Amino acid sequence: MSADSSADPSIILVVEDDAIVRMLIVDVLEELEFKVLEADGSEQALEFLNDEDQYINLMMTDVGLPVMDGRELATQARMLRPELPILFASGYAESIDVPAGMQVIGKPFSIDQLRDKVKGMLASARSV
Protein backbone atom coordinates (compact mmCIF):
# COMPACT_ATOMS: atom_id res chain seq x y z
CA MET A 1 0.00 0.00 0.00
CA SER A 2 1.26 3.43 -0.74
CA ALA A 3 0.80 6.27 1.67
CA ASP A 4 -1.77 8.94 0.90
CA SER A 5 0.19 11.63 -0.91
CA SER A 6 -2.08 14.37 0.46
CA ALA A 7 -0.83 13.78 4.00
CA ASP A 8 2.71 13.05 5.04
CA PRO A 9 2.93 9.71 6.79
CA SER A 10 4.46 9.54 10.24
CA ILE A 11 8.00 8.20 10.31
CA ILE A 12 8.73 5.40 12.77
CA LEU A 13 12.21 4.15 13.61
CA VAL A 14 12.03 0.42 14.39
CA VAL A 15 14.99 -0.95 16.35
CA GLU A 16 15.01 -4.75 16.56
CA ASP A 17 17.97 -7.12 16.37
CA ASP A 18 15.90 -10.16 15.35
CA ALA A 19 15.58 -9.85 11.56
CA ILE A 20 12.33 -11.83 11.32
CA VAL A 21 10.62 -9.89 14.11
CA ARG A 22 11.86 -6.61 12.62
CA MET A 23 10.54 -7.59 9.18
CA LEU A 24 7.10 -8.44 10.60
CA ILE A 25 6.86 -5.15 12.54
CA VAL A 26 7.99 -3.15 9.51
CA ASP A 27 5.50 -4.95 7.24
CA VAL A 28 2.63 -4.23 9.64
CA LEU A 29 3.57 -0.56 10.08
CA GLU A 30 3.95 -0.09 6.32
CA GLU A 31 0.57 -1.75 5.77
CA LEU A 32 -0.82 0.83 8.22
CA GLU A 33 0.74 3.45 5.90
CA PHE A 34 3.57 4.61 8.14
CA LYS A 35 7.00 5.32 6.72
CA VAL A 36 9.51 3.06 8.49
CA LEU A 37 13.22 3.33 9.14
CA GLU A 38 14.86 0.04 10.15
CA ALA A 39 17.76 -0.44 12.54
CA ASP A 40 19.18 -3.80 13.55
CA GLY A 41 20.62 -2.40 16.77
CA SER A 42 21.44 0.66 18.80
CA GLU A 43 24.43 1.72 16.70
CA GLN A 44 22.40 1.89 13.49
CA ALA A 45 19.54 3.59 15.35
CA LEU A 46 21.89 6.28 16.63
CA GLU A 47 22.97 6.99 13.05
CA PHE A 48 19.35 7.86 12.22
CA LEU A 49 18.92 9.81 15.46
CA ASN A 50 22.11 11.80 14.91
CA ASP A 51 21.03 12.79 11.39
CA GLU A 52 19.51 16.23 11.92
CA ASP A 53 17.90 16.09 8.47
CA GLN A 54 16.04 12.84 9.28
CA TYR A 55 12.65 13.48 10.84
CA ILE A 56 11.37 10.76 13.20
CA ASN A 57 7.91 10.86 14.80
CA LEU A 58 8.34 7.81 17.06
CA MET A 59 10.98 5.23 17.92
CA MET A 60 9.95 1.64 18.64
CA THR A 61 12.73 -0.39 20.21
CA ASP A 62 13.21 -3.85 21.59
CA VAL A 63 14.34 -3.73 25.22
CA GLY A 64 16.80 -6.61 24.86
CA LEU A 65 19.29 -5.33 22.33
CA PRO A 66 22.96 -6.36 22.29
CA VAL A 67 25.72 -3.79 22.97
CA MET A 68 23.38 -1.03 24.20
CA ASP A 69 19.97 -2.18 25.43
CA GLY A 70 16.72 -0.43 24.61
CA ARG A 71 16.68 1.61 27.82
CA GLU A 72 20.20 2.93 27.20
CA LEU A 73 19.24 3.68 23.60
CA ALA A 74 16.16 5.57 24.80
CA THR A 75 18.36 7.67 27.11
CA GLN A 76 20.65 8.54 24.20
CA ALA A 77 17.68 9.21 21.91
CA ARG A 78 16.14 11.61 24.43
CA MET A 79 19.43 13.49 24.74
CA LEU A 80 19.39 14.00 20.95
CA ARG A 81 15.62 14.44 20.55
CA PRO A 82 14.03 15.35 23.90
CA GLU A 83 10.41 15.19 22.70
CA LEU A 84 10.69 11.88 20.78
CA PRO A 85 7.96 9.40 21.80
CA ILE A 86 9.49 5.99 22.51
CA LEU A 87 7.70 2.65 22.47
CA PHE A 88 9.47 -0.31 24.07
CA ALA A 89 8.61 -3.82 22.89
CA SER A 90 9.23 -6.50 25.49
CA GLY A 91 8.21 -9.98 26.48
CA TYR A 92 8.34 -8.70 30.07
CA ALA A 93 6.18 -5.59 29.61
CA GLU A 94 4.60 -5.76 33.06
CA SER A 95 7.98 -5.44 34.77
CA ILE A 96 9.20 -2.38 32.89
CA ASP A 97 8.96 1.07 34.46
CA VAL A 98 9.20 3.78 31.81
CA PRO A 99 9.59 7.56 31.99
CA ALA A 100 7.05 10.07 30.66
CA GLY A 101 6.58 10.03 26.91
CA MET A 102 7.58 6.38 26.74
CA GLN A 103 5.28 3.37 26.68
CA VAL A 104 5.56 -0.41 26.52
CA ILE A 105 3.87 -2.99 24.33
CA GLY A 106 4.13 -6.62 25.38
CA LYS A 107 5.42 -9.26 23.00
CA PRO A 108 3.73 -11.00 21.37
CA PHE A 109 1.30 -8.28 20.31
CA SER A 110 -1.49 -8.24 17.75
CA ILE A 111 -1.65 -5.98 14.72
CA ASP A 112 -4.55 -4.14 16.36
CA GLN A 113 -2.59 -3.63 19.59
CA LEU A 114 0.40 -2.26 17.68
CA ARG A 115 -1.79 0.02 15.54
CA ASP A 116 -3.68 1.38 18.55
CA LYS A 117 -0.53 1.95 20.63
CA VAL A 118 1.37 3.70 17.82
CA LYS A 119 -1.57 5.86 16.74
CA GLY A 120 -2.31 6.78 20.36
CA MET A 121 1.28 7.80 21.03
CA LEU A 122 1.48 9.85 17.83
CA ALA A 123 -1.82 11.61 18.64
CA SER A 124 -0.58 12.41 22.16
CA ALA A 125 2.70 13.77 20.80
CA ARG A 126 0.85 16.02 18.35
CA SER A 127 -1.38 17.43 21.10
CA VAL A 128 1.52 18.54 23.29
C-alpha positions, 0 to 999 in steps of 0.5 A, spaced: 500 500 500 502 506 498 501 512 503 496 517 501 500 523 498 495 528 500 498 527 507 505 526 510 505 519 513 508 519 520 516 516 520 517 510 525 524 508 527 524 500 528 529 498 532 530 490 533 535 485 532 531 479 530 531 480 523 524 476 522 521 480 528 523 486 525 521 484 518 514 483 521 513 489 525 515 493 519 510 490 514 505 491 519 507 498 520 507 499 512 501 496 511 498 501 516 501 506 511 507 509 516 514 510 513 519 506 516 526 506 518 529 500 520 535 499 525 538 492 527 541 495 533 542 501 537 548 503 533 544 503 526 539 507 530 543 512 533 545 513 526 538 515 524 537 519 530 544 523 529 542 525 522 539 532 523 535 532 516 532 525 518 525 526 521 522 521 526 515 521 529 516 515 534 521 510 535 519 503 537 525 499 540 526 492 543 528 492 550 533 486 549 538 489 544 545 487 544 551 492 545 546 497 548 539 495 550 533 499 549 533 503 555 540 505 554 538 507 547 532 511 549 536 515 554 541 517 548 535 518 543 532 523 548 538 526 549 538 527 541 531 528 541 528 530 547 520 530 545 521 523 541 515 518 543 518 511 545 515 505 544 518 499 548 517 492 545 518 487 550 516 480 552 516 482 560 512 488 559 509 488 566 515 489 569 518 495 565 517 502 568 518 507 563 519 515 563 514 520 561 513 520 553 515 512 553 510 506 553 511 499 553 507 494 548 508 486 550 510 481 546 507 478 542 502 483 540 497 483 535 496 488 529 490 491 532 494 492 539 500 495 535 496 500 531 492 502 537 498 503 541 502 507 535 496 511 533 495 513 540 502 515 542 502 519 535 496 523 537 498 524 544 505 527 541 501 532 536 497 534 542 503 537 546 
